[in-house]
Amino acid sequence: VGVLREPLSLPTLLDPVFWQGPMFDDTFEMQPTMFQPVGGMDRIPKAFHDRLKSVVRLGTEVKEIRNGDQDVKIVYRDKKTGRVQTVTADYCICTIPPRVLENLPANFSKPFADGIRQIPSGGANKIAWQSPRFWETDRQIYGGLSFVKRDVQLIWYPSGGYFQPSGVLIGCYNFDDVALRFMQQSIPDRLQASRDAIEALFPGRSQLLARGLTVAWNHVPYNLAPWTHWEEPYNAVYRLLDQPDGRVYLAGEHMSHISGWQEGSAQSAHRVLKLIAERNAAA
Ligand SMILES: Cc1cc2nc3c(=O)[nH]c(=O)nc-3n(C[C@H](O)[C@H](O)[C@H](O)COP(=O)(O)OP(=O)(O)OC[C@H]3O[C@@H](n4cnc5c(N)ncnc54)[C@H](O)[C@@H]3O)c2cc1C
């Protein structure tokens, strides 16, 4: 809950950016009781990997998907050795993100390949700084977000490690069209935009920000976008891709109604497993 420093004016009350803050917790995806994995989000795939070590082949890149009548073949390359191999299976559950998959050689049917190209992707950047915790010492801010009317859009305060000498401040988290525009700038310009936003909120403090790091998800190889935005989740493209193309099933965040969340990926994977089990039972 923020502290109002001045009476609310009519223009402020009519400004949608103003309402993003107070209403944020009321969207179904942003409940205040959400949990965070200790050690960071990637502890979740790491935990899966710990259990699945014998079947996961890290450092390998899928180069081609060949759908057949009796089986499906995946051509992959070991990135360390350069060795190219093929694995043959009854089915393929493909979780490669759409912006990568659309350029992967595959003998998908034309409607299916066209559908993959039509999956709508969003945009996102983050910028992180290491810094003494001036937001705690100056303003008693312990976690939460500041919504700013600039392209950096959000400043995100750490919700752990309170009272330690330093912490990681997210100095930008922006989305979609704004993010796609923002990532066109050079890295120094992006970092400067973040510094300027933090300086506006905490005058004199931006000089404490060090080790700036920025990630533009649409530039990350093997992702090429942060998440999917189905405007209409039950549309014809979704319905087409929701069914297998031969022996290939798509799964992942992009094949769920909970776009942009791990929950969506898990649900879509469960659904595909059920479809395959039903197909096998019917065979
Ligand atoms: C900035 C940001 C913040 C987020 N915050 C949250 C959050 O707080 N909570 C939450 O639940 N979700 C969050 N998400 C969403 C979450 O990360 C995704 O929904 C989830 O990771 C999607 O899982 P996935 O398995 O569908 O795809 P991914 O996790 O993208 O997995 C796809 C995998 O395919 C691999 N791959 C791609 N191409 C190839 C190839 N040719 N050969 C072999 N492998 C390949 C990639 O390397 C990757 O490992 C966030 C996402 C972003 C971008």
The ligand as an ORCA input file, in Angstrom:
! r2SCAN-3c Opt
* xyz 0 1
  C      10.240    -11.915    -17.651
  C       9.419    -13.121    -17.315
  C       8.913    -13.274    -16.053
  C       8.141    -14.381    -15.741
  N       7.695    -14.531    -14.463
  C       7.014    -15.651    -14.134
  C       6.595    -15.883    -12.785
  O       6.859    -15.077    -11.902
  N       5.909    -17.019    -12.513
  C       5.607    -17.946    -13.475
  O       4.985    -18.971    -13.170
  N       5.987    -17.736    -14.754
  C       6.678    -16.628    -15.097
  N       7.074    -16.424    -16.387
  C       6.600    -17.354    -17.420
  C       7.347    -18.658    -17.449
  O       8.732    -18.408    -17.482
  C       6.906    -19.388    -18.728
  O       5.495    -19.430    -18.807
  C       7.423    -20.794    -18.750
  O       8.814    -20.831    -18.609
  C       7.032    -21.417    -20.053
  O       7.447    -22.760    -20.031
  P       7.565    -23.566    -21.366
  O       8.046    -24.929    -21.000
  O       6.324    -23.416    -22.154
  O       8.676    -22.783    -22.206
  P      10.178    -22.448    -21.817
  O      10.365    -22.374    -20.338
  O      10.545    -21.264    -22.641
  O      10.959    -23.746    -22.310
  C      11.214    -23.952    -23.667
  C      12.543    -24.673    -23.740
  O      12.793    -25.052    -25.102
  C      14.178    -24.888    -25.317
  N      14.411    -24.812    -26.769
  C      14.083    -23.824    -27.625
  N      14.490    -24.128    -28.863
  C      15.072    -25.341    -28.791
  C      15.682    -26.200    -29.749
  N      15.757    -25.899    -31.050
  N      16.200    -27.374    -29.321
  C      16.131    -27.730    -28.015
  N      15.558    -26.963    -27.058
  C      15.032    -25.788    -27.460
  C      14.517    -23.605    -24.592
  O      15.908    -23.530    -24.371
  C      13.718    -23.791    -23.305
  O      14.456    -24.480    -22.330
  C       7.855    -15.335    -16.728
  C       8.368    -15.189    -18.022
  C       9.152    -14.086    -18.308
  C       9.700    -13.944    -19.687
*
